[in-house]
Amino acid sequence: MWQYVPLGLRNNPAGLKRAELEAKKLSVQIGLREFSWADWVEPETPEPDTVSAWIDRYEIEYFNRRSRTPKSETTWRTDYRQPFAQLPPDEPLTPEILRRSILETEPDTRNRQRRCMAFGRLAKFAGVELDAKSLRGKYSPKRVNPRDLPSDKEIAEWRDRINQENEAWGWCFGVMACYGLRNHELFHIDLERLRDSPILTLTDDLNGGGKTGARRIWACYPEWWDEWHLWNIKLPNVTGKTNSDLGHRVTNQLKRYGFFKPYNLRHRWAVRTIEFGIAPELAAIQMGHSYQIHSDVYHHWIGDEVHQRAFDIAMQRSDRPLPP
């Protein structure tokens, strides 16, 4: 049985001469029983894996390093799956494809930041060279405009109005206003403790907990806990697989009562703590975010008067250091 050895040579005098030399070499190897196909056939270069194949592998690795909970599922969907969906699934994963997709976003935006983060981690996992940090740009959370927030008097009026229509949603509105909660955090409250104390405790429960885990929050105003009977728990029956689902249901329900921006209750709580003279570092801890984010978002209110108030309090301490 004849077998052919491909040489990949041109059909010209030079090619024929080279073929004769290769034939003699082959004959010698056969005669010495040293022939091996590995010496004569170029190994096939495997096609690089596709984008979708690498994403599937990365998802497995991602959830091997953390429990698959509603909270981690939401993070995967928002911070990874959405950016990955902008990539061509059937093309090989290359630095050029990742870079091109990043540059499709506006510089210095959350969208740009998210793609750089997601693509950078995917590239590192796949062994693909990508300098995502240099493309990240500068991004900071949107600063809150003082004119966008309702006054505390308006908040109290809204709460009374909603409470007249539905006491359960009036209770939710009151808790969000009094403690500056994110929408979904209503469903991660230690309700037994709230019955006994105006200090609210958020838990890390079996459903994945709140966005930033367990923490304690002080009522601001504490009078609202008493006047609005927030100790009398009236949490509505709301279902949702993820924190995002729960949050959307709260937003949609409050919209039905005419209140379209429930997150402003959280912003107003933050501003209120500044007006009360509570240290921004402490307020940031209670809100479940970093001091840097706190100062970036609420910088309008952290002005000279806030610094002066803190300075005056420090100077009035009887145990403060004295000059030599």
N, C-alpha and C positions, 0 to 999 in steps of 0.2 A: 504494500500500500504506500503510495507516494504521499508525502507531506511537503508543503511549501513553507519556506522561511521568508517572510517579507523583509526586504532590505531597505525599501523606501528610496531607491536610487533612480535617477533619471535615465531614460532610454537614449543614451548618446555614447560616443566612444569612451569618455571618461567614466560614465556609469558602468559600461560593460567591463572595462578593465578592473574597476573596483569589485564588481560582482565575481569575476574570476578569482581574485585574491580571497574574497570571502568564502567562495566554494572550496578552495584548497584548505583554508583554515577549518572549515566545517568537516572536511574529509579527515583531517588529522585528528580532530576531537573525537569523531566517531571511531576511528581506528584505535585510539588510546582509551576508548570507553570513558571519555571525559565530557561528552556532550551533555549540555543542560539547556533546556528551553529558556531558562532565566537569562542566559547570555545572549539570546537572539531575539527575544520579544520584549518590546518596551512595556513596562507595567502601565496599566490604564490609570490615569489620574482621576480619582473619584470627583464627581461633581460636588461642589460645596453645598452644604445643607441649606435649605430654603429658610426664608424669614419665619414662616409659620412653624417649621420644625423646631427652630431654636426657641421660639416663643413658647411652644408646648413644653419643651424641656425646662425652660426657665420657670414656668408656672409650677411644675412639679417640684423643682428645687426651692422655689419661694415658699410653698406650703410644707415642705419638709422641715423648714426652719421655724415655723410658727403654726399654731393651731388654726384650723380652718373654722372660723367663727363668722357670724354676721359682720362684725367689725372689720376683720381682716379681709373678708370677701369684698366689702365696700372699698377698702383701701386698694385692693388689687384692681377692681373694676375702674376706679377713678384715676388712680395714679399710674397704672400700667396698661391695662387692656385698652383704654381709650387712646393713649398715645400710640400703642402698638398697632391699633386699627388703621392708622394713617400710613403704614408701610405696605409695600406690594408683597402679598403673602407668598407668591410662587417664585420670587426671584431670590438668588443667593444673598445671604447676609453679608454686606460689604460696608466699609467705612463710608463710601460715597453715598450709598442709599440712606444711611442714617443721617449723615451730614445734610444731605439735600432736604430731607423731611424736617430737620430742625430749622433750617433757613427759610422754610415756608411760613414759619410763624413770625409774628411781630417781635422785634427785640424788646427786652426789658418788660416782658409780660409773664403772667402766671403760666400761660400756655407754653411759652418758650422754656421756662424753668422746668415745667413738668416733663417735656420731651427730653431735655438734656439729662434730667435725672434718670428717667426710665431707659433711654437709649444707652446712656453711659453704663448702667448696670447690666443691661443685656449684652453690650459689647464686651465688657469685662468677663462675663460668664462664658461667652462664645470664643474668647481669645481674639477678638477683633480690635485693632488699634483705632481708638476714637478719642480725641481730646474734646470732650463735651464741655468741660469747665470753661474753656476759652470762649465758648459760644453762649454761655448761660446768660450773660448780661447782668443788669441790676434790676431787681424786682423787690418791691415791698408791698405789703397789703394796702388796700385802698384806705386812705385816711377818711375818717368820719367828719362830715361837714356839720358844724353846730346847728345850722339851719334845718337839717334833715330830721332832728330828733324832737319827739314830743316832750312837753314839759311834764313834770310830775303831776300837776293838776289835771292835765289832759289824760295822762295814763290812768289816774284814779277814776275819771269820768268814763273812759272806755271800759274799764273793769266793771264798773257798776252797770253799764249798759249791757254788756255781754252777760253778766251774772243774772240779770233780769230775764234774759231769754233762755239761758241754759247754765245752771249752777256749776255743772261739772267743768264746762269750758271757761266759766268765770273764775273757777278755782285755778285752772291751768294758767290763765292769763295773769292772775295775781301772783302765782309762784314764780313765773318767768320774770315779772316786773320786780319782785322783791329780792330775787336771788341772781338775776342775770344769766339764766340758763340758756343753753342751746335748746332748740325745739325738742330734739329726741331725748334730752337728758331728763325730761319729765318722767320718763318711764324707767329711770335707773335711780330713783330716790329711795333711800331707806325710810319708808313711810312711818314705821313705828317710832323712830327717833324724832321725826318731824312732829308727831303728835305731842311730844313731851317738851320740845325745845325749839326756839326759833333758829337754831343753827342747823342748816340742812346738810345732810351727808349723801353724797353720790357713791354708788357702789360699782364694783366690777362684778357683775352677776354672770349667770350662765349664758346669757344672750350676747355676751361680748362687752358689756359695760358701755360707759360713755366714751366720747372721743378720746379723752385724755385720762381715763381711769378714775379711781376713787379719790375723792377730795372732800373737804368741808367748806361750806360757804356761810358767811354771816349775813343775816337779814339787813337790808339797807333800804328802807326803814324797818326797824324791828316792830314798830307800831302796826305796820300792815299785817304782819303775821297774826296779830291779835284781832285787829279791827275787821279784817277780811276772813277771819276764821280759817286761816290756812292750816291750822292744826286739825281741822275737821276734813279729813281726806275725801276728795270727790273726784278721783282720777277717772276719766272716761275710758270706756273699753275700746282701745285702739289696737289694731293688729298690724304687724309689718315684720318681714323677715330680717330687715337690716335697719340700722340707725337712719340711713337715708330715707327708707320707706316711712319710718315713723315721723321723721322731720317734715316730710312733704305732706303727710296727713294733717299735722298740726297747722302748717301754713295754710293749707286749703280750707281747713275748718274756720280759722280766724278770718280768712278772706270773706267767708260767707256772712260774717258779722260786720264786714266793712273795714277791718283792720288788716292792711295789706303788707306791712313790714314788721313781722314779729321780732326779727333780729334787732330792731331798734330798741326793744326793751332791754336787751343785753347791753347794747351800747350805752343806753341811758344809765344803767346800773354802774357801769365803769366810770362814767362822768360824775355820777353822784358820789362815788367813793372819793374822787378827787376833791369835790366840794366839801366833803366831810373831813378832809385832811388825812384820810387813810393812805399809808405809804403805797405808792404804785407797785412796789415789789410784792407787797402782800396781796393787793388786789389782783395782780397778774396770777399769783399762785391760786387764788380762789376761782379765777376765771378759767384756769387750766391752760394757760399759754405762757410763753416766755415774756420776760420783762422787755426784751427788745421789740417783740410784736406789740406789746402793750403801749410802749412809748411811741412806736411808729403810727399806730392807729389813732391814739388819743392825744397826740402831741399838741393839738389846739388848746387843750385845757391844762397841760402841764407847763404852765408859764411861770413868770417871776413870782406871782403871788403864792403859788404852791410851794416853790422853793423857799420863799420868805417865811411861810407859815411853819414849815418843817424846821427851818433854822431857828426861829423864835422859840419853838417848843424845846429844841435841843439846848439852847442857851439858858433856858429857865430851869433846867434840871439842877438839883442841888448837888448831884454827884458828878457833874461834868468836870473835865480837867481844867485846872487854873494855870495861868501863866507863871513861869518861874520868877 
